[in-house]
Amino acid sequence: MYPETTGHAPAERAVTIHQPTPLAPVQAAPFVPMQPAGVPAVASVVLPDGRVVTGYAINPVQPEPVAAKPAVSRTAVNIALGGIGFGAVCGGLVLLTAFVAALAAFIHQLIILAAVIFGGWIAVQVLGSNRHGAGTTVNIRKAVIKRNHFHG
């Protein structure tokens, strides 16, 4: 933090001093009051409480006129609208195709589910009737159908 010393005197450093250069005095232009080109009319307004306000009328600022837009040809408009319509039709067809494919897959899954459920029901009817003693018995030799009775 402190400069190192040899023990006797502090180390000397070279110091450069910069002197500012003074600016030349500026002569102010003399103020000359000027009259406006035309003296505007002074207006006075009487407020409802009886006070009178006097002042100059100020003209409202007029906005700059808007530049005329260039004309757009009907052909360009029709081409642009046709392109938008074509894009909408293509997108609709893609969505319709996806919907039909999803619907077909859903119907296919329902058919498979119905087949599994119906097949399981048939399997329970066929295999379960001999084990539990309930169900329909068909005697082929006598051609007699007996219900809810087990004949062995």
The 8 nearest C-alpha neighbors of each residue, nearest first, counted from 0:
[[1, 2, 3, 4, 10, 9, 12, 5],
 [2, 0, 3, 4, 9, 10, 11, 5],
 [3, 1, 4, 0, 10, 9, 11, 5],
 [2, 4, 1, 5, 10, 9, 6, 0],
 [3, 5, 9, 6, 10, 2, 8, 7],
 [4, 6, 7, 3, 8, 9, 10, 2],
 [5, 7, 4, 8, 9, 3, 10, 2],
 [8, 6, 5, 9, 4, 10, 3, 11],
 [9, 7, 6, 10, 4, 5, 11, 3],
 [8, 10, 4, 11, 7, 2, 3, 5],
 [11, 9, 4, 8, 12, 2, 3, 5],
 [12, 10, 9, 13, 8, 14, 2, 4],
 [11, 13, 14, 10, 9, 15, 2, 3],
 [12, 14, 15, 11, 16, 10, 9, 17],
 [15, 13, 12, 16, 11, 17, 10, 18],
 [14, 16, 17, 13, 12, 18, 11, 19],
 [17, 15, 14, 18, 19, 13, 12, 20],
 [16, 18, 19, 15, 20, 14, 21, 13],
 [17, 19, 16, 20, 21, 15, 22, 14],
 [20, 18, 21, 17, 22, 16, 23, 15],
 [19, 21, 18, 22, 17, 23, 24, 16],
 [22, 20, 19, 23, 24, 18, 25, 17],
 [23, 21, 24, 20, 25, 19, 26, 18],
 [22, 24, 25, 21, 26, 20, 27, 19],
 [25, 23, 22, 26, 21, 27, 20, 28],
 [26, 24, 27, 23, 22, 28, 21, 29],
 [25, 27, 28, 24, 29, 23, 30, 22],
 [28, 26, 25, 29, 30, 24, 31, 23],
 [27, 29, 30, 26, 31, 25, 32, 24],
 [28, 30, 31, 27, 26, 32, 25, 33],
 [31, 29, 28, 32, 27, 33, 26, 34],
 [30, 32, 29, 33, 28, 34, 27, 35],
 [33, 31, 30, 34, 29, 35, 28, 36],
 [34, 32, 31, 35, 36, 30, 37, 38],
 [33, 35, 36, 32, 37, 38, 31, 39],
 [34, 36, 37, 38, 33, 39, 32, 40],
 [37, 35, 34, 38, 33, 39, 32, 40],
 [38, 36, 35, 39, 34, 40, 33, 41],
 [37, 39, 35, 40, 36, 34, 41, 55],
 [40, 38, 37, 41, 55, 56, 35, 57],
 [39, 41, 55, 42, 38, 56, 54, 37],
 [40, 42, 55, 54, 39, 43, 53, 56],
 [41, 43, 54, 53, 55, 40, 56, 44],
 [44, 42, 53, 52, 54, 51, 45, 41],
 [43, 45, 52, 51, 46, 53, 42, 50],
 [46, 44, 51, 50, 49, 52, 47, 43],
 [45, 47, 50, 49, 48, 51, 44, 52],
 [48, 46, 49, 45, 50, 51, 44, 52],
 [47, 49, 46, 50, 45, 51, 52, 44],
 [50, 48, 46, 47, 45, 51, 52, 44],
 [51, 49, 46, 45, 48, 52, 47, 44],
 [50, 52, 45, 44, 46, 53, 49, 43],
 [51, 53, 44, 43, 45, 50, 54, 46],
 [54, 52, 43, 42, 44, 51, 41, 55],
 [55, 53, 42, 41, 43, 56, 52, 44],
 [54, 56, 41, 42, 57, 40, 39, 53],
 [55, 57, 42, 58, 54, 41, 40, 39],
 [58, 56, 59, 55, 60, 54, 39, 40],
 [57, 59, 60, 56, 61, 55, 39, 40],
 [60, 58, 61, 57, 62, 56, 55, 63],
 [59, 61, 62, 58, 57, 63, 64, 56],
 [60, 62, 59, 63, 64, 58, 65, 57],
 [63, 61, 64, 60, 65, 59, 66, 58],
 [62, 64, 65, 61, 66, 60, 67, 59],
 [65, 63, 62, 66, 61, 67, 68, 60],
 [66, 64, 67, 63, 62, 68, 61, 69],
 [65, 67, 68, 64, 63, 69, 62, 70],
 [66, 68, 65, 69, 70, 64, 71, 63],
 [69, 67, 70, 66, 65, 71, 64, 72],
 [68, 70, 67, 71, 66, 72, 65, 73],
 [69, 71, 68, 72, 67, 73, 75, 76],
 [72, 70, 69, 73, 75, 76, 74, 68],
 [71, 73, 74, 75, 70, 76, 77, 69],
 [74, 72, 76, 75, 77, 71, 78, 70],
 [73, 75, 77, 72, 76, 78, 71, 79],
 [76, 74, 78, 72, 73, 77, 79, 71],
 [75, 77, 73, 79, 74, 78, 80, 72],
 [78, 76, 74, 80, 79, 75, 81, 73],
 [77, 79, 81, 75, 76, 80, 74, 82],
 [78, 80, 76, 82, 81, 77, 75, 83],
 [81, 79, 83, 77, 82, 78, 84, 76],
 [80, 82, 78, 84, 79, 83, 77, 85],
 [83, 81, 85, 79, 80, 84, 78, 86],
 [82, 84, 80, 86, 81, 85, 87, 79],
 [85, 83, 81, 87, 86, 82, 80, 88],
 [84, 86, 82, 88, 87, 83, 81, 89],
 [87, 85, 89, 83, 84, 88, 90, 82],
 [86, 88, 84, 90, 85, 89, 91, 83],
 [87, 89, 91, 85, 90, 86, 92, 84],
 [90, 88, 92, 86, 91, 87, 85, 93],
 [89, 91, 93, 87, 88, 92, 86, 94],
 [90, 92, 88, 94, 89, 93, 95, 87],
 [93, 91, 95, 89, 94, 90, 96, 88],
 [92, 94, 90, 96, 91, 95, 97, 89],
 [93, 95, 91, 97, 92, 96, 98, 90],
 [96, 94, 92, 98, 97, 93, 91, 99],
 [97, 95, 93, 99, 98, 94, 92, 100],
 [96, 98, 94, 100, 95, 99, 101, 93],
 [99, 97, 95, 101, 96, 100, 102, 94],
 [98, 100, 102, 96, 101, 97, 103, 95],
 [101, 99, 103, 97, 102, 98, 96, 104],
 [102, 100, 98, 104, 99, 103, 105, 97],
 [101, 103, 105, 99, 104, 100, 98, 106],
 [104, 102, 100, 106, 105, 101, 99, 107],
 [105, 103, 107, 101, 102, 106, 108, 100],
 [104, 106, 102, 108, 103, 107, 101, 109],
 [105, 107, 109, 103, 108, 104, 102, 110],
 [108, 106, 104, 110, 105, 109, 103, 111],
 [107, 109, 111, 105, 106, 110, 112, 104],
 [108, 110, 112, 106, 111, 107, 113, 105],
 [111, 109, 113, 107, 112, 108, 114, 106],
 [110, 112, 114, 108, 109, 113, 115, 107],
 [113, 111, 109, 115, 110, 114, 108, 116],
 [112, 114, 110, 116, 111, 115, 117, 109],
 [115, 113, 111, 117, 112, 116, 118, 110],
 [116, 114, 118, 112, 113, 117, 119, 111],
 [115, 117, 119, 113, 118, 114, 112, 120],
 [116, 118, 120, 114, 119, 115, 113, 121],
 [119, 117, 121, 115, 120, 116, 114, 122],
 [120, 118, 122, 116, 121, 117, 115, 123],
 [119, 121, 117, 123, 118, 122, 116, 124],
 [122, 120, 124, 118, 119, 123, 125, 117],
 [123, 121, 119, 125, 124, 120, 126, 118],
 [122, 124, 127, 120, 126, 121, 125, 119],
 [125, 123, 121, 122, 127, 126, 128, 120],
 [126, 124, 122, 123, 127, 128, 121, 129],
 [125, 127, 123, 128, 122, 124, 129, 130],
 [126, 128, 123, 124, 130, 129, 125, 131],
 [129, 127, 134, 133, 130, 131, 126, 132],
 [130, 128, 127, 132, 131, 126, 133, 125],
 [129, 131, 127, 128, 132, 126, 133, 125],
 [132, 130, 133, 128, 129, 127, 134, 149],
 [131, 133, 149, 129, 130, 128, 134, 148],
 [134, 132, 128, 147, 131, 148, 149, 135],
 [133, 135, 128, 147, 146, 136, 132, 148],
 [134, 136, 146, 147, 145, 137, 133, 128],
 [137, 135, 145, 144, 146, 138, 134, 149],
 [136, 138, 144, 139, 143, 135, 145, 142],
 [139, 137, 142, 143, 140, 141, 144, 136],
 [138, 140, 142, 141, 137, 143, 144, 136],
 [141, 139, 142, 138, 143, 137, 144, 136],
 [140, 142, 143, 139, 138, 144, 137, 145],
 [143, 141, 139, 138, 140, 144, 137, 145],
 [144, 142, 141, 138, 145, 137, 139, 140],
 [145, 143, 137, 136, 138, 146, 142, 135],
 [144, 146, 136, 143, 148, 135, 137, 147],
 [145, 147, 135, 148, 136, 134, 144, 133],
 [146, 148, 134, 133, 135, 149, 145, 136],
 [149, 147, 146, 145, 150, 133, 132, 136],
 [148, 150, 132, 151, 147, 136, 133, 134],
 [151, 149, 148, 136, 145, 138, 132, 137],
 [150, 149, 129, 136, 148, 132, 138, 137]]
